[in-house]
Amino acid sequence: MACLVALNGSPLRGSSIDLLLEQVCLGFREAGGEAEQVYCNDLWVKPCQACGPEPTTGYCIFHDDMDQVFPRLERAHAVVVGSPIYFDAVSAQLKLVIDRCNCITMLMKDGSFRPRWARTRRGAFVVTSGPRQRYDMAERCVRGFFKWIGVKWEETIAFVHDDNDVGSVSTRESELMARARALGLRLAEAPPLVPETARQP
């Protein structure tokens, strides 16, 4: 069965990120898949310590709540990341998780990089920001993260708004809510990507 992992970088339950990601999950479930939100704010995650080449045969030398995240990402059919914009970047909660995923494409002692799994997953970014904020730099971070964990970015859904009301996307942007649900449906129905090394010339 197809599985979706939605990494929620918002510190607030009921936020617009929360609501948009739930619509993505809903669409994915409606297509017969399994979907769950992982709330980064609820995780206890030690910051990456830049251990160096091949520090361990496991995911990471540290064992904290990332031990719950790594296997979920490995078995995922699709990954969606959601975050508000803080200082033109993703939230600190999400960035901790992103940085600790550095070991998924491991630096080897000879200076090369070895991915732990093939790039067969599809992914998207869900973001909220104010009208005077930029989210393109946060998107660049997420797209780099996706490449590192074997995900191909396909879409960004952005809720740009000028209010501070928690969850206002549900009353202001019904089209975005519908788009998020359609995204989940499409991700569930799309076949896994063929790894580049396995593609025919």
C-alpha positions in Angstrom: 0.0 0.0 0.0 1.2 3.5 -0.9 2.4 5.6 2.1 2.6 9.4 2.4 4.7 11.1 5.1 3.8 14.8 5.7 6.5 16.6 7.7 4.7 19.4 9.5 7.1 22.2 10.5 4.5 24.5 12.1 4.7 25.0 15.8 0.9 25.5 16.0 -1.8 22.9 15.9 -4.7 24.0 13.7 -2.5 26.3 11.7 -2.9 26.8 7.9 0.0 24.5 7.4 -1.7 21.9 9.6 -5.0 22.2 7.6 -3.4 22.1 4.2 -1.3 19.1 5.0 -4.4 17.3 6.4 -6.1 17.9 3.1 -3.1 16.4 1.3 -3.4 13.4 3.6 -7.1 13.2 3.1 -6.7 13.0 -0.7 -4.1 10.4 -0.4 -6.3 8.3 1.9 -9.2 8.6 -0.5 -7.1 7.0 -3.2 -6.5 4.0 -0.9 -3.1 5.0 0.6 -1.9 5.5 4.1 -0.9 9.0 5.2 0.3 10.6 8.4 1.5 13.9 9.5 4.8 14.0 11.5 4.7 17.1 13.8 8.3 18.2 14.0 7.5 20.4 17.0 6.6 17.3 19.0 9.9 15.6 18.3 13.0 15.7 20.5 15.8 16.0 17.9 19.5 16.8 18.6 21.0 19.1 16.0 23.3 17.6 13.4 26.9 17.4 14.7 28.6 17.0 11.3 30.1 13.6 12.3 32.1 13.1 9.0 32.4 10.2 6.6 30.7 6.9 7.5 30.3 7.4 11.2 27.9 4.5 11.6 26.3 1.6 9.8 22.9 2.8 11.0 21.1 6.1 10.1 22.8 8.2 12.7 25.1 7.9 15.7 22.4 9.7 17.8 19.2 8.0 18.9 16.3 10.3 19.6 13.0 10.8 17.9 14.6 10.8 14.5 14.6 7.0 15.0 10.9 7.3 14.2 11.4 9.5 11.2 14.1 7.6 9.2 12.1 4.4 8.6 9.0 6.3 7.7 10.9 8.2 5.0 12.5 5.0 3.7 9.1 3.3 3.2 7.3 6.4 1.9 5.8 6.5 -1.6 5.6 10.3 -1.3 6.8 13.0 1.0 5.2 16.4 1.5 6.9 19.1 3.6 5.0 22.0 5.2 6.3 25.1 6.9 5.6 28.7 7.7 8.3 31.2 6.7 10.5 32.6 9.4 13.3 34.9 8.3 12.9 33.8 4.7 13.5 30.2 5.7 11.7 27.1 7.0 10.9 26.8 10.7 13.6 25.8 13.2 11.6 22.6 14.0 11.6 21.5 10.4 15.3 22.5 9.9 16.4 20.2 12.7 14.8 17.3 11.0 16.1 18.2 7.6 19.7 18.6 8.9 19.6 15.2 10.6 18.6 13.6 7.3 22.1 14.4 6.0 23.1 10.8 6.7 20.5 9.4 4.2 23.0 10.2 1.4 26.1 9.3 3.2 29.5 10.9 2.7 32.0 8.1 2.1 35.7 8.0 3.2 36.8 8.4 -0.5 34.8 11.7 -0.7 31.9 10.2 -2.7 28.3 10.1 -1.7 26.2 7.0 -1.3 22.4 7.3 -1.1 20.7 4.7 1.1 17.8 4.3 -1.3 16.8 5.1 -4.8 15.2 8.4 -5.8 11.7 6.9 -6.5 9.5 9.1 -4.3 7.4 12.1 -5.3 7.2 15.2 -3.2 5.7 18.7 -2.7 6.2 21.7 -0.5 3.3 23.5 1.3 4.2 26.9 2.6 2.5 29.9 4.3 4.0 33.4 4.4 3.1 37.1 4.7 2.9 39.2 1.5 6.2 40.9 2.2 8.1 37.6 2.9 9.9 35.4 0.4 9.4 31.7 0.3 11.6 30.9 -2.7 14.7 30.4 -0.5 12.8 28.1 1.8 11.6 26.2 -1.3 15.2 25.9 -2.4 16.1 24.4 1.0 13.2 21.9 0.7 14.1 20.9 -2.9 17.7 20.3 -1.8 16.4 18.2 1.1 14.2 16.2 -1.3 17.1 15.4 -3.6 19.1 14.2 -0.6 16.4 11.8 0.6 15.4 10.4 -2.8 12.4 12.6 -3.5 11.6 14.4 -6.8 9.9 17.8 -6.1 6.8 18.3 -8.2 4.8 21.2 -6.8 4.7 24.0 -4.3 1.4 25.2 -2.7 1.8 28.6 -1.2 -0.7 30.4 1.0 0.4 34.1 1.0 -1.8 36.1 3.4 -1.8 39.3 5.4 -3.6 38.1 8.5 -2.3 36.5 11.7 -5.3 34.3 12.3 -4.5 30.7 13.0 -6.0 28.4 10.3 -7.3 31.2 8.1 -6.7 29.2 4.9 -9.8 27.3 5.6 -12.0 30.4 5.4 -10.0 32.5 2.9 -8.7 30.0 0.3 -11.1 27.2 -0.5 -9.3 26.7 -3.8 -6.0 26.1 -2.1 -7.6 23.6 0.2 -9.1 21.8 -2.8 -5.7 21.9 -4.6 -4.0 20.3 -1.5 -6.6 17.5 -1.5 -6.1 17.0 -5.3 -2.3 16.8 -4.7 -2.7 14.0 -2.2 -4.9 12.1 -4.6 -2.4 12.5 -7.5 0.5 11.5 -5.3 -1.3 8.3 -4.3 -2.3 7.4 -7.8 1.1 8.2 -9.5 3.4 5.2 -9.9 6.8 5.3 -8.1 9.5 7.0 -10.2 11.9 4.9 -12.0 15.5 5.3 -10.6 17.7 7.1 -13.1 20.2 4.3 -13.2 17.4 1.9 -14.2 16.0 4.0 -17.0 16.4 2.9 -20.5 18.6 5.1 -22.7 
